[in-house]
Every structure is written in structure tokens, then in C-alpha cells.
């Protein structure tokens, strides 16, 4: 029998709040340390405890890190979800369960294999402390998987030692539970399974980290000294990461003084107001939130746009509208963020696909916000923000300097005549500004959210208002040249078909592209990294007959933005959508593209027959 090496999907079905997360993470990190690409997805409910939770791990020697259809093995220790979990295993796969209680007859399938292990009985017999029994039961199934999949047991043990460093009793208990699971498999099952692991050097210097941690660190390196925020899933850990790294890097070693400020505001609107105030005063301030928070921040985002004050917002998108599914992922805030506030507004969006890009684009967002004197939003999502991902290591040039934009000093103000806060002196739409207190008599730091002339004087003169709005759109054109360019994949224009994607859709889209290639369908690809769209995006779309736009929302929001901004014919852009709260799969992308092309071919054939 041919055995699959380093290519399978395992799902853990647990109960939220039972300590399974650390055991499941131990499993995924062991595979990573074996040098094998792996991607875990934590699928959890929005309540605190008691409901079903899943942890899905994909192992791919080829480096495909998006979701794939079909579960090869499920570890099910949750009776609530067992019926659904049994159905999720693909034919020929494996169902591991706690056989302390007999499995009900309706849960048996003839086309899958069953691995019953009396985990709770084993834990109760081995450990006296009732609080530890449930936790160590989880390590028992990790031990079973070590044998079943030929995992490196020494790597597992090393991770346990690191996790419980200085707590020898916990280390000993976890080692005992690990051995219990390994011994049971050795005595009762044939192993390894039809798929298993082999150590490979496929990781190199890559790291495993979540996007929210990367954003928090990127804000520190990007020069942020102020964060104002209000807790909301799934962005809270951005603030936690920022605080953690500030305490490491932003405390004066001599005085112990904090060189940062973190303020938990009374709500999201207040948080954005504090960020605007900090940036107006010369600090680099930011906030982090999700869709409901962006909704509340709309009024202040419009103020920052019209008054031209820098601001950075990290939007970790989740499923909406309203409360929606707070612990599920989507790319559904695009229209909300791009055109936030009333009136004519457009906001710069940066769209990372990996933790490394979360780090880099967060740092870059502060430069862009100050250069353009406008809000900049970093658009991540729950999948990228809260799940661990294999990522390129973060890189920072020590000689890199911050771009503070057009800020006049007191000396420069001495040598100019009347200062015009909203004058366009360089033809790029970006005016000059000053910090409060720069000069005792010259320079204007007064900022208006009402209509004004070039000298920040209040006016409702229509001509002055129009001049200001025209200058803002000129600044938007300047932004197109400053934001990160889209990524064009190799061998462009080899096909009349194109594929456009962004954010975490990258992982599955790249795999789908290869799957289509294997079936003889060549398709070009481009990945967006920012809004506004650069010329390379317009050129890519114009050079292809059809472009499939892959996005994770119901209303094809990116497609709408492309049609609106580039005046692209709607018939040229074909939506490939997913909005069930889970990351899109390569199988779904391939299936939707294939289905469309088959239907198109059929319709053309019918039209040809009708013409004849």
C-alpha cells in the first residue's frame, strides 16, 4: 500500500475551555520543528466555555498552507459534535475517539477506520488530581498520534519542557500522559497509518507566528508610541502584543520610564479620537479593532480625512454584519473601510497575506499616514490574525528612517511668508503642516473639520470647498504611487484568463492555480496588496478576457471596488466567493472557476446552434 508522506489533514474536535488548545498546538509545533510545512486553524465559539471547538491542522510537504477539503483523521473527544465529526472524515480516513464510553451505533461507517482509546479511563487511573485529569487526557491523544504518525517524540518532549519550564511536576505528568498514549497504540494498533510524517528540511529559517503578534511588533518598529483601543474579538491580541513588545523595547533602561502610552478607551469612537489627537500632536498613534468598531469610528475617520491628520487603524476582519460570527473569518469590511464616513471620502488600505507582511505593512502604514496626512488601515482578518502561520522571518534595516512627511520646523517657518495649511505647493495634493508649539507666531496647527480655505480659515464658499476636494483627489492619485504594488506572478499573459486575490485568500488561490494547471488550464494571477489600485492592476485586468476575483464575502466587495475605481466592465470580472466563516479552500476556488467555464462553453455552444 502506498503511504502518503507529509500530506494530510487532521482535525481535533474538543470542548471549549477544557485545555485542549495547548495540546493541539503542541502537535502542530512538533511538525513544524520536524521541518515540515504545517498550518493550524483554531475554530472556536464566541462564548467562554462549553460549546464545540475544532482545531484543524494541514500538513503539506509541497508548502500548500490554505485549507483543503476532506479530513484524513479526526480526534473526537466531544459527544456534542460527534455526529457531525464522523461525517466529516473522508472515505478511507480514521476516526479516533475516547472509548471510555461505547460509541453509539449510528456513528459507525463502513468506509472509515475507528481508533478507540479509553482516554478518560486512562487519565483517571493514572492521575489523582481531578483538575489535571481532563488536561492530561489531551496529552494522551497527542501521545497516540506520535506513534500513529511517526512523529519525533524527542521534539514533543522538548516542547513540553519549554512550555512548563521550572515546573517539574507538570513536566513529569505530561511526559507520563504522553507515554500512556504511545504505549496504548503500540499494544493495540498497527502503525504508522497509511499517511505519516518524515523529518524533512523544508522550513529553513521560517518562523511560526500569528498575524496579530506581527502587527503589534510592527507597530513598535514603525515608531508608534501611543495606542488607544477598545477590546473586541479578534483584534484584542494586537494590543496585548504591542504592550508586550513595548515593555521589552520602549522602557528607558536607566530611569525605568515608559516611552509609550496605551489607553483603553470607553468605546471605539473615543479610541479613534485619541489616536487622531496623538497624531495631530506629533506622536505616532494607532488603534486596532474589527468591523463593528470601524462602524463606530466612521465619524472620526471622516474628520481625519478632511482635516488631514495621520492615523493608523488595524482592522482584523470577522464575519458580520452586526455581531455576526465574532470568531469566524471574512474579508467583509472592504467597502466599509475604503469609503468610511459620509460625504466623498477614500481611505488607503494595506492588505497583508502573511505575518511577515503584517509586520512590514503595519510599520509602513505609519510612514504612509504621515506622508499622505490621512488615515491608513491595515486590513487583516481573523484567520491571519489569530492563527499561527509559517512565515518568512521579520527583517528590519537598522538605518531605516521614518518618513514624517511634510512637517515644517520653526527655522523653516521663519523663512516663509504667510503659512497656508492647506496649500498645494508641490502639485502632489499634499500640503505642509506643523506640530503644535513649533513656532510662537508663525505656522498654523489649527485644524478644521469644517469647510475651509487654503489658510485653514472657515468658509462655506463653494469654490473654496471644491478646490479643497479636488486637491484631496489629487493626493489620492499620489497615494497610488506610494502604496505597495500588487504582486504579479511569473509568466504573465500566458492565458486569456486571470485570477485576482488578496489577503489570506492567497494560500488557497495559489494551490488552486496549480490544480487547474495540472488539468491543462493555464491561468495568470495577481495579488493585491493595497487600495488605491496601481497601474499594474489596471493593466493586468485589461490584458485578460476574464478575471476571476477571489474574495471571502457575500457581496463581492473587491469586485465592486474595482468596477467603481477602474471603470472595468462588470462582465469581465467573475466572482469566486466564500462566506461561511471558514477560510476559502483550493477545491472551492477550482470548482467555481471550472463550473463557470463549463457553463460559458455550454452557453456559447447553444448560441452557436441557435445562430445556425
Secondary structure, 3 states (H helix, E strand, C coil): CCCEECEEEEEEEEECCCCHHHHHHHHHHHHHHCCCCEEEEEECCCCCCCCEEEEEEEEECCCCCCECCCEEEEEECCHHHHHHHHHHEEEEEEEEEECCCCCCHHHCCCCCEEEEECHHHHHHHHCCCHHHHHHHHHHHHHHHHHHHCCCCHHHHHHHHHHHCCCCHHHHHHHHHHHHHHHHHHHHHCCCCCCEECCCCCCCCCCEEEEHHHHHHHHHHHCCCCEEEECCCCCCHHHHHHHHHHHHHHCECCCCCCECCEEEECCCHHHHHHHHHHHHHCCCCEEEEECHHHHHHHHHHHHHHHHHCCCEEEEEEECECCCCCECCCCCCCCHHHHHCCCCCCCCCEEECCCCHHHHHHHHHHHHHHHHHHCCEEEEEEEHHHHHCEEEECCCCCCCCCCCCCCCECCHHHHHCCCCCCCCCCCCCCCCCCECCCCCCCCCCCCCCCCCCECCCCCECCCHHHHHHHHHHHHHHHHHHHHHCCCCEECCCCCCCCEEEEEECCHHHHHHHHHHHHHHCCCCCEEEEECEECCCHHHHHHHHCCCEEEEEECCCCCHHHHHHHHHHCCCHHHEEEEECCCCCCCEHHHHHHHHHHHHHHHHHHHHHHHHHHC
